[in-house]
Amino acid sequence: MTVAVEIAVQDAAGSRAAMDAGASRLELCQALGVGGLTPSIGLVEAAVAGVGGEPVNVLVRPRGGGFVYDAEEVALVAADIAAVARAGAGGVVVGALTAAGAVDAEALRRWREAAGDLTLVFHRAIDASADPLAVLERLAELGVDRVLTSGGADRSIDGVGALRRFVALGAGVEIMAGGGIRVPDIPAIVATGVDAVHLSARAVAGRDTPAGPGGGTSGHDVTDAAVVAAAVAAVGATLEA
């Protein structure tokens, strides 16, 4: 059994730091403070140039505020997916629901077509759905390769029972646990049988830089390579135990 370690990163330096520290792959995004938004194509190209395209999975989320999208937003996501593919990324991370909390199948079909051979990941929109297990089965039918879920909890460690049910259902989709994961949580989460764990390994740099009206607060997120290495070690130790 192997369990991948995926790190959410927000810049090219973080991409390199995470991979150098032993991460299996990345989720590249911006604005993790609001759950993540689509990064610029310049950032995608820089990350791909730094670590290669295969490990880079790009979040394509046009805005915060839920996962119900209108036709214009669905078209925008499809266009961004196509741009990400041209930039050489290995996968895209998306998610869309209907107002009733089911999978937006039409949006997923369009995005699966735009993604072509790229890995298609459905993010934690599944945790906001009305019936996550039914959503998982539907995603398998729609050609989704991987699902990111906390088991419906705020933090994955509190959703281990649901994660076990996801794993048991299978459906041919890789199950990746993610949501507030800390290194000490990893043994219990790996024990559920998930295929991967996902965390941000964030630290804050630049607290002493000037900031003020119109510029937000001082400080910005960076990737802590030591946390990445500790997560990789925790997964390895759990699998060996």
N, C-alpha and C positions, 0 to 999 in steps of 0.2 A: 504494500500500500504506500502511495505517495500522497502528500498533501502540499499543494502549492501555497506560496506566500505572495499575496498581491498587495502592493503598497500604493495608496492614493497619493499622487504628487501634483504639484502646481507649477513646476518650472523645470527647465532642462537640467539645472544643477541637482535638483532633487531626484530626477530620473537617474542620473549617473550615480548619485550617492546610494540610492536604494539598490540598484543592480550590483554595484560594487560590494555592498554589504550582504549580498546573497539572496535578494528577492528573486522570485520566479518570474514575475511580470509586474506591470504597472497599470493603474488607471490614471490617465492624465486628464486633469480638469483645472478649472479656476473657481474661485469663490467657494471653497469648502465650508465657509461659515454659513452659507445659505443652502448647504447640501450639494454644492457643486454645479457649475455651469459650463457650457461649451468653451474650450480654450481657443485662442486664436490659431489660425493656420500656421502663422510664423512659429508659435510655440510647438505645435505638432511637428513641424519640419525640424526644429532644433532638437527635440527629444529623439526623433527617429535618427537624426544624424549622430546623436551622441551614444545611443545604445542599440541601434538597429530597429527595424520596424516590428519584428515579430512580437516582442514583449509589450508593445505599447497599445493599450486599449484606451480609446478616447471617449470620454463622456460627451454625449451630444444631447444637451438639455437646454432649450432656448430661454428659459426663465425659471424663477422660483414660483412658489405659490400653487403647488399641486401638480397633478399629472393628467389633467383633462385638457386636451388641445383642440383648437379649431383647425379648419382646413389649411389656413395660411401657415399656422405653426407646424403642422405635419409636413407641408411642402418645404418649409425652411429646414427642418431636421433632415429631410431626405437630401436636400442640396448640401448641407453640411457633411452628411455621411459620405456623399460622393467626393467632396473635397478632401476629407480625411483619408479616403481610400487612395486618392491620387497622391497624397503626401506620403504614403508608404506605411501607414499604421497597420498593425496586425488585427485590430478588432475595434468595435464600437459598442458603447454602453448606452442603452436607451430604455424608455419605459413610458407607457401610455395606458390610461384607463378610461372607461366610459363614466358618465355621471352616476351610473348605478354601481360602480365599483368592479366591473368586469374588465377583461382585457379589451383594449381597442384593437380588434383584429385587423381592421382595414389599415390603420396606421402601421401596425407591425408588418403586414404584408408588403406595404410600400417600402418600409425601411429595410426589410430583408432583401428585397430586390435591389435597392440602392447599395447595400453592403456587399453584394456579390459574394466573393469567397472569404470575406473577412469574418472573423468570429463575431457573433451577435450575442450580446449580453443584455439581459433584462435586469434593471437595477431594483432598488428597494421600493419602487412603486408597488411591488407585489405585497409588501407589508401593509400597504394602505388599502388593499383590495378587500372586497366583501367575503371572498372565499379563496384564500391563498392556495390551497391544495388543488382546487378546480382550475385556478389560474395556471398553476404549474403544468397540469395536463394539457391545457390549451396552448401554452407556450411551446411545448414539445411538438404539437401539431403544426405550429406556425414557423418552425425551423429555428427556434432559439437554441443556442448552444450552451449557455450558462446563465444561472440565476444568482443574483446577490440578494441575500435575505438575512435578517436578524431573527427570523422566526416570529415576526410580528411584535417583538418587544423593542423598547427603546435601546437596549443593549443586548448584544447576542448572547451574553452569558445568562441573561434572564429568559432567553427563548430556546434553551437547549432541547426541551421536550418537543417543541414544534420542529426544530431542525432535524431531530431524529425521524419525525414523520415525513418530512420532505425527502430525506435520504431513503427511507423505506419505500416511498412511492416511486422513486426513481424517475420513470418516464423518459429515460435517455438523456436527461439534461443534467449537466454538472451543477452541483450545489455548492455555492461559496458562501460561507458565513461572514457577515460584515455588519458592523454597527456598534461603535463604542468599544471595540475589542482592545484590551490591554494585555500585555505579555502574561501576567499571571492567570488570565482567563483561558489561555490557549489549550492547556491539557484537557480541560472539560469540554471545550468546543470540538477539538479534534476527536475526542472519544465518541461524539455523535455519529461519526462516519462521513463527515463532509469531505468534499474533494479539495477545498481550498479555504484559506482564511484571508480576510481583507482588513487592513487597518491603515491609518494615515501616518502614524509615527511622526506627528508634528511637534515642532518646537517653535519658539518665537525669537526672532532676531530683530535688531535695529530699534530697540525700545527707546534709545536715546536720540533717535533722529528727529528733526523738526516736523511738527504736525500742527494742524489747527483747522479753522473753519474751511470747509471745502476739500480738505485733504484726509479727513478721518483721523483715527488715533494713530499714535506712533507704533512701530513694530509691524512685522509681517511674518507669515508662516514660512518655515523651512523644514526640510526633511531631516530627521535625526537619525543618522546612520547607525548609532549605537542601539537605538530602539529596534531598527530593522534587523540588525544582527542578533539581538536578543530574541526577537520573534522567530527568526529562522532556527535558532538554537533550541527554542522551546518546542517547536514542531518536531525537530529531529529527535530530541530527547523523549518526547511522548511516543513517537513511533517505535523507538528502540526499547521502550520499557516493557 
